[in-house]
Amino acid sequence: MAQSTKALARLLSKEEHDLVASASTEAMKGADDAALRDLAAKLRERRDRARGIARQQRREMRGKAAPRGAEAAQGNTGTKAKADALTSALKRVGAETTRRAEKAKAPSQRSIARKALALKQRQRALERPASRTASEGMQSVPNKKAAKSGALNDAGARPALMRSKIARQ
């Protein structure tokens, strides 16, 4: 969850606050790749330290570990919030690094093939006529096997004649 600037200033030290501020999207636009890698390394180091302290405080609260200070920790919400703030800043840096890598990467053979297929299909669609038949519309095709109307000698007409004779009797 995003935290306000006041909350971040209260949670983080001055150095950590500067690191998180330099991980904003506006600040990362002007940074080069080496600076982003250094920023990610520093954020990762601070985040791991905050996680470790939060883990130790949680163990102290449960009574699983001996207290590091004079007495056991009463809570670790501030340390967890600090780790969360550093984690979100690290995620932003990682997303920017990934975006830059994708932008610089040459197109894959798969994307080239898909683009070629789309161009080919578009060209075929332009060559194809709008309807199935040209200008005249559909033409009827006579069935040569069917008997002409009134042909009594045809095999199909005989049963019809027989039925009609039987019906008349």
BAVEX-680387 format. One record per residue: x, y, z of N, C-alpha, C, CB in turn. Coordinates in steps of 0.1 Angstrom, whole numbers, plus 5000, padded with zeros to 4 digits. Glycine has a CB too. Layout:
<mivexs>
X Y Z X Y Z X Y Z X Y Z
...
</mivexs>
This chain:
<mivexs>
5008 4988 5000 5000 5000 5000 5009 5012 5000 4990 5000 5012
5005 5022 4993 5013 5035 4992 5012 5042 5005 5008 5043 4980
5023 5048 5009 5023 5055 5021 5026 5070 5018 5034 5050 5031
5021 5079 5027 5023 5093 5025 5037 5097 5028 5014 5101 5035
5041 5108 5023 5055 5113 5024 5058 5116 5039 5056 5126 5016
5048 5120 5047 5051 5122 5061 5054 5109 5068 5039 5129 5068
5046 5099 5065 5048 5086 5071 5061 5080 5067 5037 5076 5067
5065 5082 5054 5078 5077 5050 5090 5084 5057 5080 5078 5035
5088 5097 5059 5098 5105 5065 5100 5101 5080 5095 5120 5065
5089 5097 5086 5089 5092 5100 5095 5079 5101 5075 5092 5106
5093 5070 5091 5097 5056 5092 5112 5055 5088 5089 5047 5083
5116 5062 5078 5129 5060 5072 5140 5070 5077 5128 5061 5057
5152 5065 5076 5163 5075 5079 5165 5084 5067 5176 5067 5083
5173 5094 5069 5175 5104 5058 5181 5097 5046 5185 5115 5063
5190 5088 5047 5196 5081 5036 5186 5072 5029 5208 5073 5041
5178 5065 5037 5168 5056 5031 5157 5064 5024 5162 5047 5042
5154 5076 5030 5144 5084 5024 5149 5089 5010 5140 5096 5033
5161 5093 5010 5167 5097 4997 5167 5086 4987 5182 5102 4999
5170 5073 4991 5170 5062 4982 5156 5060 4977 5175 5049 4989
5146 5060 4985 5132 5058 4981 5127 5069 4972 5122 5057 4993
5132 5082 4975 5128 5093 4966 5134 5092 4952 5132 5106 4973
5146 5086 4952 5153 5084 4939 5147 5072 4931 5168 5083 4940
5139 5065 4938 5132 5053 4931 5118 5057 4925 5131 5042 4940
5115 5070 4926 5102 5074 4920 5104 5074 4905 5098 5089 4925
5092 5073 4898 5093 5072 4884 5099 5084 4877 5079 5069 4878
5096 5096 4882 5102 5108 4876 5117 5108 4878 5095 5120 4882
5122 5104 4889 5136 5104 4892 5144 5094 4884 5139 5103 4907
5137 5082 4881 5144 5072 4874 5145 5074 4859 5136 5059 4876
5136 5083 4854 5137 5086 4839 5150 5091 4835 5126 5096 4835
5156 5100 4843 5169 5106 4839 5181 5097 4843 5170 5119 4846
5179 5087 4851 5191 5078 4855 5195 5068 4844 5187 5071 4868
5208 5065 4844 5212 5055 4834 5211 5041 4841 5227 5058 4830
5214 5031 4833 5213 5017 4837 5222 5014 4849 5215 5008 4826
5234 5019 4849 5243 5016 4860 5238 5022 4873 5257 5021 4857
5233 5034 4872 5227 5040 4884 5215 5033 4890 5223 5055 4881
5207 5027 4881 5196 5019 4885 5200 5006 4892 5187 5016 4873
5211 5000 4887 5216 4988 4893 5221 4991 4907 5227 4981 4884
5229 5002 4908 5234 5006 4921 5222 5009 4931 5243 5018 4920
5212 5016 4926 5201 5019 4935 5194 5006 4939 5191 5028 4927
5192 4997 4930 5186 4984 4934 5194 4977 4944 5183 4976 4922
5207 4977 4943 5215 4970 4953 5214 4976 4966 5230 4970 4948
5214 4989 4967 5213 4996 4980 5200 4994 4986 5216 5011 4978
5189 4995 4978 5176 4993 4983 5174 4978 4988 5165 4996 4973
5180 4969 4981 5179 4955 4985 5186 4952 4998 5185 4946 4974
5198 4959 5000 5205 4957 5012 5198 4963 5024 5219 4964 5011
5192 4975 5022 5184 4981 5033 5171 4973 5036 5181 4995 5030
5165 4968 5026 5153 4960 5028 5156 4947 5035 5146 4957 5014
5166 4940 5031 5170 4928 5038 5173 4930 5053 5182 4921 5031
5180 4942 5056 5183 4945 5070 5170 4948 5078 5192 4957 5070
5161 4955 5072 5148 4958 5079 5140 4945 5081 5140 4968 5070
5140 4936 5071 5133 4924 5073 5139 4915 5084 5134 4916 5060
5152 4915 5084 5159 4908 5095 5156 4913 5109 5174 4908 5093
5156 4926 5110 5153 4932 5123 5138 4929 5127 5155 4947 5123
5129 4930 5117 5115 4927 5120 5113 4913 5124 5106 4930 5107
5120 4904 5117 5120 4890 5121 5125 4887 5135 5128 4881 5111
5136 4894 5139 5141 4893 5152 5132 4898 5163 5155 4900 5153
5125 4910 5159 5116 4916 5169 5104 4907 5171 5111 4929 5164
5099 4900 5160 5088 4891 5161 5091 4879 5170 5084 4887 5147
5103 4874 5168 5108 4863 5177 5109 4867 5191 5121 4857 5172
5114 4879 5194 5114 4884 5207 5101 4886 5214 5122 4898 5208
5091 4890 5206 5077 4892 5211 5071 4879 5215 5069 4899 5201
5074 4868 5207 5069 4855 5210 5077 4848 5221 5069 4847 5198
5088 4853 5225 5096 4847 5235 5105 4836 5229 5088 4841 5246
5107 4835 5216 5115 4825 5210 5130 4829 5210 5111 4822 5196
5133 4842 5211 5147 4846 5210 5150 4856 5222 5150 4853 5197
5162 4856 5226 5166 4865 5237 5166 4879 5231 5181 4861 5242
5162 4889 5240 5162 4903 5235 5176 4908 5232 5155 4912 5246
5177 4916 5221 5190 4922 5217 5193 4934 5226 5189 4926 5203
5183 4941 5230 5185 4952 5239 5183 4949 5253 5176 4964 5234
5180 4959 5261 5177 4957 5275 5165 4949 5278 5176 4971 5282
5154 4951 5269 5142 4944 5271 5137 4939 5257 5131 4952 5278
5128 4930 5257 5122 4924 5244 5114 4935 5237 5114 4912 5247
5114 4933 5224 5106 4943 5216 5091 4941 5219 5109 4940 5201
5084 4952 5219 5070 4952 5221 5062 4951 5208 5066 4965 5229
5067 4954 5197 5060 4953 5184 5070 4956 5173 5049 4964 5183
5066 4952 5161 5075 4954 5149 5068 4960 5138 5081 4940 5145
5057 4968 5141 5049 4973 5130 5057 4984 5122 5036 4979 5135
5065 4992 5129 5073 5002 5123 5084 4997 5114 5079 5011 5133
5090 4986 5119 5101 4980 5111 5095 4973 5099 5109 4970 5119
5083 4967 5100 5076 4960 5089 5072 4971 5079 5064 4952 5093
5067 4982 5083 5063 4993 5074 5075 4998 5066 5056 5004 5082
5087 4999 5073 5099 5003 5067 5103 4993 5056 5111 5005 5077
5103 4981 5059 5106 4970 5049 5096 4971 5038 5106 4956 5056
5084 4973 5040 5074 4974 5029 5077 4986 5020 5060 4975 5035
5080 4997 5026 5083 5009 5018 5096 5007 5009 5086 5021 5027
5106 5000 5015 5118 4997 5007 5115 4987 4996 5129 4992 5016
5106 4977 4999 5102 4967 4990 5095 4973 4978 5093 4956 4996
5085 4982 4981 5078 4989 4970 5088 4997 4961 5067 4998 4975
5097 5004 4967 5107 5012 4959 5116 5002 4951 5116 5020 4969
5119 4991 4956 5127 4981 4949 5119 4975 4937 5132 4970 4958
5106 4973 4939 5098 4969 4928 5097 4979 4917 5084 4965 4933
5096 4991 4920 5096 5002 4910 5109 5002 4902 5093 5016 4916
5120 5001 4909 5133 5000 4902 5133 4988 4893 5144 5000 4912
5129 4977 4898 5129 4964 4890 5120 4965 4877 5124 4952 4898
5108 4972 4879 5099 4974 4868 5105 4983 4857 5086 4979 4873
5112 4993 4862 5119 5002 4852 5130 4995 4845 5124 5015 4859
5138 4987 4852 5149 4980 4846 5143 4970 4835 5157 4972 4856
5132 4963 4839 5126 4954 4830 5121 4961 4817 5115 4946 4836
5114 4972 4820 5109 4980 4808 5120 4984 4799 5101 4992 4814
5131 4989 4804 5142 4993 4796 5148 4981 4788 5153 5000 4804
5149 4970 4795 5154 4958 4788 5145 4953 4777 5156 4946 4798
5132 4954 4779 5123 4950 4768 5123 4959 4757 5109 4949 4774
5125 4972 4760 5125 4982 4749 5138 4980 4741 5125 4996 4755
5149 4977 4747 5162 4976 4740 5163 4962 4732 5173 4977 4749
5155 4952 4737 5156 4939 4731 5151 4939 4717 5149 4929 4739
5158 4932 4708 5154 4930 4694 5142 4922 4694 5166 4924 4686
5133 4924 4684 5121 4916 4683 5124 4901 4681 5112 4921 4671
5116 4892 4687 5118 4878 4686 5113 4873 4673 5111 4871 4698
5118 4861 4669 5114 4855 4657 5098 4852 4657 5121 4841 4655
5093 4850 4669 5079 4847 4670 5071 4860 4667 5075 4843 4684
5075 4872 4672 5068 4884 4669 5069 4888 4654 5073 4895 4678
5081 4885 4648 5083 4888 4634 5074 4879 4626 5098 4885 4630
5072 4866 4629 5064 4857 4622 5049 4861 4623 5066 4843 4627
5045 4865 4635 5031 4870 4637 5028 4882 4628 5028 4872 4652
5038 4891 4628 5036 4903 4620 5035 4900 4605 5047 4913 4622
5043 4890 4600 5042 4886 4586 5029 4880 4583 5054 4877 4583
5024 4871 4592 5011 4865 4590 5000 4875 4589 5009 4854 4601
5000 4885 4598 4990 4895 4598 4990 4903 4585 4992 4905 4610
5002 4906 4580 5003 4913 4567 4998 4904 4555 5018 4917 4564
5001 4892 4556 4997 4882 4545 4981 4881 4545 5003 4869 4547
4976 4880 4557 4961 4879 4558 4954 4891 4554 4957 4875 4572
4960 4903 4557 4954 4915 4553 4955 4917 4538 4962 4927 4559
4965 4912 4531 4967 4913 4517 4956 4904 4510 4981 4909 4512
4955 4891 4516 4945 4882 4510 4931 4888 4511 4945 4869 4518
4928 4895 4522 4914 4901 4524 4912 4912 4513 4913 4907 4538
4922 4919 4509 4921 4929 4499 4919 4923 4485 4933 4938 4499
4925 4911 4483 4923 4905 4470 4910 4898 4468 4935 4895 4467
4904 4894 4479 4891 4886 4478 4880 4895 4475 4889 4879 4492
4871 4891 4466 4859 4899 4463 4849 4900 4475 4851 4893 4450
4841 4910 4474 4832 4912 4485 4821 4901 4487 4825 4925 4484
4817 4895 4475 4807 4884 4476 4813 4872 4469 4794 4889 4469
4805 4861 4470 4810 4848 4465 4810 4848 4450 4802 4837 4471
4801 4855 4444 4800 4854 4429 4802 4868 4424 4787 4848 4424
4806 4869 4412 4809 4882 4406 4796 4888 4400 4820 4882 4395
4793 4900 4401 4783 4909 4396 4769 4903 4395 4787 4914 4384
4767 4891 4389 4754 4886 4386 4747 4880 4398 4755 4875 4375
4754 4877 4408 4747 4870 4420 4748 4855 4418 4733 4875 4421
4741 4848 4426 4741 4833 4426 4734 4828 4413 4736 4827 4438
4740 4818 4407 4733 4812 4395 4728 4798 4399 4744 4811 4383
4717 4795 4395 4711 4782 4398 4718 4771 4389 4696 4781 4396
4721 4760 4395 4727 4749 4388 4717 4738 4386 4741 4744 4395
4713 4734 4374 4703 4724 4373 4708 4710 4376 4697 4724 4358
4700 4702 4383 4704 4688 4386 4701 4679 4374 4696 4683 4399
4711 4673 4369 4709 4665 4357 4703 4651 4360 4722 4663 4350
4704 4647 4372 4699 4634 4376 4684 4634 4379 4706 4629 4388
4678 4645 4382 4664 4646 4385 4656 4645 4373 4661 4659 4393
4644 4639 4374 4635 4637 4362 4628 4650 4359 4624 4626 4364
4626 4653 4347 4618 4665 4343 4604 4663 4347 4620 4668 4328
4598 4674 4350 4584 4674 4354 4575 4668 4343 4579 4688 4358
4567 4658 4347 4558 4651 4338 4564 4639 4331 4553 4661 4327
4576 4635 4334 4582 4623 4329 4577 4611 4336 4598 4624 4329
4568 4604 4330 4561 4592 4336 4570 4580 4336 4548 4589 4330
4579 4579 4327 4587 4567 4326 4599 4567 4336 4592 4565 4312
4600 4578 4342 4612 4578 4352 4609 4570 4364 4614 4593 4356
4619 4564 4369 4618 4555 4381 4612 4561 4393 4632 4549 4384
4614 4574 4395 4609 4580 4407 4594 4584 4405 4617 4593 4409
4590 4585 4393 4576 4588 4390 4566 4576 4392 4574 4595 4377
4571 4564 4390 4563 4552 4390 4556 4550 4404 4571 4540 4386
4564 4550 4414 4557 4548 4427 4547 4559 4430 4567 4548 4439
4549 4571 4426 4539 4582 4428 4527 4579 4420 4545 4596 4423
4528 4574 4408 4516 4570 4400 4509 4559 4406 4520 4567 4386
4516 4549 4411 4509 4538 4418 4502 4542 4430 4520 4527 4421
4507 4551 4438 4500 4556 4449 4488 4563 4446 4510 4565 4458
4489 4571 4435 4477 4579 4431 4466 4570 4426 4481 4589 4421
4470 4558 4419 4460 4549 4414 4453 4542 4425 4466 4539 4404
4461 4538 4435 4455 4531 4447 4446 4540 4454 4466 4526 4456
4450 4553 4455 4442 4562 4463 4428 4565 4456 4449 4575 4464
4428 4564 4442 4416 4566 4434 4407 4555 4435 4419 4569 4419
4411 4543 4437 4403 4531 4437 4394 4529 4449 4411 4519 4435
</mivexs>
